Amino acid sequence: MTARAKGLHIDSVALSLVAAIVLLGLIMVTSASISIASKESGDAFAYLERQLVLCLIGFFLAALVFCIRTEYLEKLAWPLFIGAVALLFFVLIPGLGHVVNGSRRWIRFLGFNFQASELARVLTLIFIASYAVRREEELRNTALGLIKPIGLLIFVALLLLAEPDFGAASVLFISGFGILFIAGARLRYVLIAAAGGAGAMALLVMLVPYRMARVTSFLDPWADPYNSGFQLTQSLIAIGRGEWFGVGLGESVQKLFYLPEAHTDFLFAVLAEELGLVGVAATLALFIALVWRSFWIAQLASRAGLRFQAYLAAGFGLWLGAQALINIGVNMGVLPTKGLTLPLMSYGRSSMIVTLAWVGLLLRVYHEAMQNTRGMASVRRADEEARPGRIAGATA
């Protein structure tokens, strides 16, 4: 392999898209949180300062993850999956798991609340990508090859639902199904499994009163606009006020204690109000471009013969696209409230740190794919130059 093939390869396109989304998020978090930050601490920029620290930690972890060869992750897929399950069990233990707003999703460590489901989902998807490579023949040709990983996904999803975290379970299922389908699982098996999963999710919603209440309030939020439908009606008012060009950056009215969680789950509504349809279109374009770039990197890795790495990159694209789509759908009243942040934009400690660390993994896949691609090209050129006819011609 040549020195050029051994060099450092950074995907400037993906990195630029991530930086643009993070920067836009910092601006919107600042705007959406000024009022609540002033009330809580007297510092209007408190959430901006915290978000900047989270971004710095996230980019530092992304750099560390970039230095890890993905073959190590493939070899450690089982231990990582066991670690994910352990995290989700740990958070459910009274006294160890930290409860916020009625949900036991956090582990308190050194004064910092870490949401276990964020890391657990990534580790689970790494295992699913590894399984797709190790059991490719079984996955492609038998129903059992699909049932096994689906069973593990169901097990992890049940742990997430016990917290409860319905949104995280939904995103995990979508991403896991996507990786298995891309890896070659037969369409009919995927459709049957997806239908079964959707039916199970619907049953879980109907059996739990608070989930059913969320669905009914989502269907008609104006029926009870001051109680169960309050958050969604305020979000819809914010989006409606934005019109084409918005009311202006910092001029949102809904963020002034009308719209709950304005700087976290409902940041998109504030963005729509202040930047209008133009800002919404630009935000969607950034996310679509990053998802497309992730799949492009996955295709590049696949052509270089790196199947596990290809599934990792595709998994990131699926996860990012699914979570962004669900968050935006919730803000617009298209989907029931899920409690999911807008990736790389909303204020969220665990979400921001883990997402940026996964960006480091995406960039690592690009680096290894470029190394293999250029290395293979160098070998082909060397083979061509070593052909007897070529040498004889050169001698003559």
N, C-alpha and C positions, 0 to 999 in steps of 0.2 A: 504494500500500500504506500502511496506517495506521501510526502510531507504535507502536501495540500489537502489530501484526503483525511489526514490525521488532525488537521486544524480545528479551530473552534467555529461552530456553525450556529448562529443565532437567527431565528426567524424574526426579522425586523417588522414584518407585516403584523404578525400575531402580537408582538410586544407593543407595537404602536396602537393597535386596537384596544388592548387591555389598558394601556396608559390613558387613552382617550376616555374610556368608560369610567375608569377610576377617578379621573380628573372631573368629569361631569358629575359623578357621584359626590365628590367632595364639595362641589359648588352647591348642589341641591341639598345635601345634608346640612350644610351651613345655613342655607335659606330656611329650610323646614324646621330647624331646631332652635333658632334664635330665641323665640318666645319662651319655649319650655326650658331652655338652658338658663335664660335670665331669671326665670322664676325659681328654678331648682338651686342654682349656685351663685347667681349674680354675675356670672361670666357668660356673655352672649355667644362666645365662640368655644364653649367647653366641649361640645360634641365634635366640632371641627378638630380641635386639638387631639381628642381621643382617637378620632378616625385617622388622623395623620400618623399617630403612633402605631395603630393597627396596620396601616398600609406599609409602614417601614418594617414592622415585624414580618408581615406577609411576604414582602419582596426579599427580605433576608432569608426566610425559609424557602422561598422559591429558588434562590441561588444555591442553597444547600441541597435541595432535592435535585436540581439540575446536575449536581456533581455525582449523583448516585446512578450507577449503571442499571438500566432497566432489567437486565438479566437477573440481577440480585432480587428484584421485586418478584420476578416470575418464580424463582426458586423458593422464596419465602412466602408464597401466596397463602399456603395453609396456615402458618403461624400468624400472618397478618389478619386472616379471616377470624381465627380464634381470638385474636386481640380485639377485633371489632365486636364480636359477641360478648366478650368479657366487659368491654366498655358499656355496652347496653344493659348488661345485667347489673353492673356496678352502680349505674345511675338510678336503678330502681330500688336499691337498698335504702330503707329509711335511715337517715342520719348521715349517709354518704352522698346520695343524690340530693341536689339542691332544688327546692320548689320555687318557681316564679309564676305568678298568675295562674296557680292551680295545676301547672304541668311540672312533672319531675324530669327535666331534660338536662340539667346542668350538673357538672362536677365542680365543686369549689376548690381551687388550688392556689395557694399563696395570695388570697384575696381576689382572685380572678375567676369568674364563672365561665367554664368552657362547656359548650354544647356538644355532648358526646356523639350525637347522631350525625353531625357534620363530618367528623373524621371516620366514623364507622361506615358511612355510606361509601366513601372513597375506597376504604380498605376492602369492602365487600365487592365493589366493582373491579378492583384489581384481581380478586380471586376469580370472579366470573370470566374475566379476560384470560386468565391462566387456564381455567377449565376449558374454555373454547379452543385453546391450542392443544392441550393434552388429550382431550377427548373429541377431537374434530370428527373422526370417522363415525363414532357413536352418535354424536350430535347431529350430523348430517343425515344419517340413515335410519335412526330409530327414535321412537317416541320416548323411550326410557332415557336417552341421551339428553332430552330437553327437560324431562320430569325431574331429574336429579337437581340441576341448578335452580329450577323453579321452586322446588321444595325448600332449598336453602334460602332463597329470596323471601318465601312466605314466612319462614322461621324468623328471619331478621325483621321483616315487616311487622310481625306480631309483637316483637320486642319494642319496636318503634310506636306501635299503637298503644302499648301498655303505658307509655310515658304521660299523656298520649301525644303523638306527633303524626297525624294523618297525612299532612303535606309531605313530610320527608319520606314516608312509606310510599306514597304515590310516585314521587320523583324516582325513588330507587327502583320501583317496579318498571317504570317506563324505560329507564336507562339500561337496566339488566336485560329486559326483553329485547331492546334494540341491539345490544351487543351480541346476544345469542342469535338473533335473526341475521345480522351482518356476517356472523361467523358461519352461517350456512344451515341453520335449523330450518326444517321444511316449513313452508308457509302454512300448510293446513294444521300442523301441530302448534305453531305459534298462535294462529287464530283461535284454536280451541282453548289453548292455555290462557290467552288474553281474555276470551269471553268468560272463562271460569274465574279469572282474577277479578274482572269487572263485576261479575255477579257476587263474588265474596265481599268486595269492597262495598257494594250497594247494601248487602245484608248487614255488614258491620255498621253502616250509617243508620239503617233502620232500627237496629237493636239498641243503639246508644242514644238516649234522649237529647243530649246536648248537640250531637252531630246532626240529628234530625232537625233540631231547631235551627241550626245554621243553614241547612238546605232550604227549609221553608221560608226563612227570612231572606235568603238569596233570591228565591223565586218571586217574592213580592215584598221588597224592603219597605215600600211606602205604606204597607198595611200597619206597621208599627215603627214609624220613623224616629221615635224618641226612645226606643228600647232596643229590641233585637235587630232592627234595621238601621239603627243610628249610624254606625260606621260606614255602611255601604251608601246610604243616602248622602252623607257628607262627602264621600269620595266622588259620587256621581255629580254632585253640585260643583265640586272643584273642577272636574274634567269639563263639564259643560261651560263653566265661566271662561275657560282658556280660549275657546273659539279658534281662530286661525293662527294668531301670533302671540296669544297669551296676554295676561295683564301686566307682565313685566317681572323681571327677576327681583325677588324679594317682596313683591306686592301681593302675595297670596293672602286671602282673608281666611280660608278654611284652616290654615295651619295655626291660627290664633286660638287654640284650644277647642276648636270645633271638631276637627278631624283627629281621632285618636291614632297614635302610632304614626304620625305624619313623617317622621324621619327614619322609620324602619319599614314596616310592611306596606305602608301606603305612601311611600316616597314618590311613586310614579304619578299619583293623583296630583300632588303638589307641582311636579314637573309639568304636567299637562296644563294646570291652571296658569302657571307663570310663563311657560314657553309656548303654549298652544300646540296646534296640530303640527306646525313646523318642527318644534322641539321633539314632539313625540315621534315623528317620522325619522328624525336624525338619530334618536336613541334606538329605535327599532333597527335602523340600518346598521348601526354599530354592532348590535347583538347578532344580527343575521350574518354580517361579515365575519365575526369571530367564530360563529358556529360553522360557517362555510370553510373558513381557514382550518379549523380543527379537522374537518372531514378531508380536506385537501392534504393535510399532514398525514392523516391515516392512510390515504391512498398512496402517498409517497413512501411511507413505511412498508406498505404491502408490496409495492413494486420492488422494494429493496430486500424483500424476503423476511421482513420483521413482522410476523403476524401478531404476536403478543403486543408489541408496541403499537401496531395499527389499531388494535381493539382498545388500547388505553386512550389513544387520541380520539377515536370515535366515541368512546364512553364520555370523555370530557365534553365533546360537542353535544351529545344527547342530554347529558345532565344539565349543562348550561342552558340549552334551548328549552328543555322541559320546565326548569324552575323559573326562568324568565317569563315563559309563556303563561304559566300558572299564576305567577305574581301579577302580571299585567291583566290577565283575565279576571282575577279577583278584584282588582282596582276598578275595572270597567263593569263589574256586575255580571260577567259572563260565566264565572265559576264561583262556587261557595268559598267562603273565607277559609284559608288554609294555614295562615301564620308563617308564610315563607317570605324571606327577604328577596329583594331584587339583586341578583348576584353582582358583585363588584361595585355596587352603587349604594345600597341601603346601609344604614348604620347597623352593624351587627358584628360583634367581636369574633366569635368562632367562625361565622360564615366568611368574613373577609379574609381571615388568616388562612383558613383551609383552602378557599378558592384560589388565592394567590399561590399557595404552595402547589396546588394542582396545575396551575399555569406553568410552574417550573418543570413539572413532569411532562407537560405538552411540549415545551421547548426542548427538553431532553430527547424526546422521541424524534423531533425534527433534526436535532444534532446527529443522532445515531443513524437516522435514515439517510442524511446527506453523506455521512462518512461511508456507509455501505454502498450508496449509489456511485459515489466518485471512486471508491475503491474498486468496485466492479468494472467501472469504465476504464480504469487504469489497467486492470488485468486483461480486459478485452483488447486494449491497444497494444499491450505487451505481447499478447498471443498473435495478433495480426503481424506485428513487426518480426516475430520469430518464425513465421511461416517459411518453409523452404523456398518456395517460388519467389517470395519477396526478398530473401537473403541473396538468392542467386542473381536476381535482377539487379540488386544493389551492387553485387560484386562485379557483374559485367559492366 
